[in-house]
């Protein structure tokens, strides 16, 4: 999930306002399924789920904004973006939407990143983004722990 947080924060130019998270042990004494909802100061919401026990192989990232929905399917390497049509914002009762689907193609992002690093082309802001993603993950973990504690009482 830490990489998902890094990806989310590279998309959203706003600070995390709140985190709602829950984790459940299913087959092991540790958390096997975790879900986090991040709310950003600009109104965007990101839902992230990670599971070791899901019957269905799925790697999805979903972002909700006031005027758009973005679904990133890591497994199928597809991105779906649904936007409210600009003129439809005025007609709240029956808004129309525009949907785009993009194929991310084949490749190995980790291999590409390592190759860029070896060429000396690592982005200078990577350390800041990683630190920010770790801080968000810690916040999610604390929130999930509090929820488990309150659910047990």
N, C-alpha and C positions, 0 to 999 in steps of 0.2 A: 504494500500500500504506500510505502514511502515514495516510490517512483511515481505513483499516480498523483500524489500531492505535489511533487515537483512539476509534473506536466500541467496540472491544474493551475498552479501559480505562474507558470509561464504564459498561460492564456489570459488570466484575469489580472488586470492592472489595479487591484484593490487589496486592502487588508482583510484578513479574516475577522469577521465580527463575532461569530459564535460557531461552536462545534457541538453537534449532538452525535454521540457515538454509543454503540452497544456491541459487545462481543459475547459469544456463547460457546462454552465447551460442549462438544457433541460426542466425539469419540475418544478424546484425550482429556487430561486434566487442564490443558491449556485452551486458549481461545481458538476454535476451529473455524468459526464464521464471524466476521466483523463487518459492521456497516457504519459509515460516518456520513453525516450531512454537514457540509460547510456552508455557512452564510457569509457573504462578503458585503463590505460597506457599500458597494455599488448596486446591490440588489440581486446579484448573481447567486445561485445556489448550486453546489456540486454534491452529488451522491456518489459514494465510493463503497463498493462491497468486495471483500476478499474472502474466499472460502477454500478450505482444504478438503471439504467433504461433499461438495456439490455433485449431484448426479450428472449435471450438464456442464460441459467445458465452456466457460464463458469468461471473457476478459473485456469488460465494457466500462467506459467512463461516460457519464452523462452530466451535461451542464445545462442549467436552466437560467435564462436571463429574461428580463421583462418583455423582450421582443423576439426571443429565439430559443431554440432547443438544439443542442449539439450532442450527438451520440457517437462515440469513438469505439469501434469494435476492433480491439487489438488482435484478436484471433483471426478474424476475416480480413483484417487490414482495410477497413472501410470507415468512412466518416460520413455521417448523415447530418445535415443542417436544415432545420425547418425554421423559417423566419416569417414573422407576420408581415404581410404586404404593407408598405408604408401608408398607402391611402386607407388601409383597413383599420388603422389605429383609431380613426375617428368613428368607425362603425363597430362598436364593441359587441353588439348582439350577434353578428355573423361575420367575424373577421375571416379574411382569406389568407392563405399562407403560400409561401414559395418553398419548395423542398429541393435540396441539392444533395446528391450523393457522390462521393469521391472515392476512388480506389487508390490506396496508398502505395500499391505496387509491392513487389517483392524486394527483399533486401534484409540486411542484418544491422539494425540501428546500433547495437552494442559494438559490433566490429567496426562500423563507420566512425563511432565516437572514439574508439581506441586508435584507429588510424589517424584521425584528426589530432588527437593528443600527441601521437608520435611525431607528427609533422609540426608540432608546436602551435597548433591552431585551436587549442582549448579556449573557450570563452572566458574572459576574466571574471564575469559575474557568476560563474558556476558555483563558487564557494558560498557566495551570499544566498543563491537560490537553494542550495543544499541545506544550509543552516536554517533558512526559513521553513523549508519542508520538514526538517527534523523537529523544529519547534511546534509546527502544526500537528505533527504525528504525536508528539508528547502530550499536547493538549487533548487530542482525540483519546489517547490512552487513559489519561486522568479522568476524562468524562465517562468513558466506558467503565472504569473501575468504580466510580461513584454510583453509576446506574446499577452495576451488579450488586454493590453493597446495599443500596436502598431497596433493591428487589428482593434481597435475601431476608430483610427484616420485616 
